[in-house]
Amino acid sequence: MYSPKVKEEFIPMLFKISVSKRIPMTKLVNQIIKDYLDRDSLNHTEKTVEELKEKLNPAIRPYLPAQINKF
């Protein structure tokens, strides 16, 4: 499996954060990556829903489920 190397310039900052949070640096990096991917996925979903809503006939929009209209 591919295991990319963390750039040396990030190590001191990651180390300080991991010490302050009292968690292993690997756990910290994994959490940072997970948070980013979750947020990026949500942003992508919001953009996709917004694009679909724009393509819909405006007369139909009031009948969309509330979950869709909140985007």
Steps between C-alpha positions, in 0.01 A plus 500: 500500500619853426612691810587860421761678708400806699709802403773575752381859536171378654653266755585755774151653490329161496721383783413801717129455437513126571687560827253769607205272421679198645435284195740325263604702198362233266159528664512879467592487131228243430243719676610808304467307173161355599366843599616647170349220293169515690480878451603476134241229440228715657604800289489284188153372592372855561633616163344202323159554663513873418583424136208256477261751660602763245408260217153434643192686394449779760138390544619164636741640761236562772412129489855379567558335837616735774837321518576603142374855537736570790801483266 
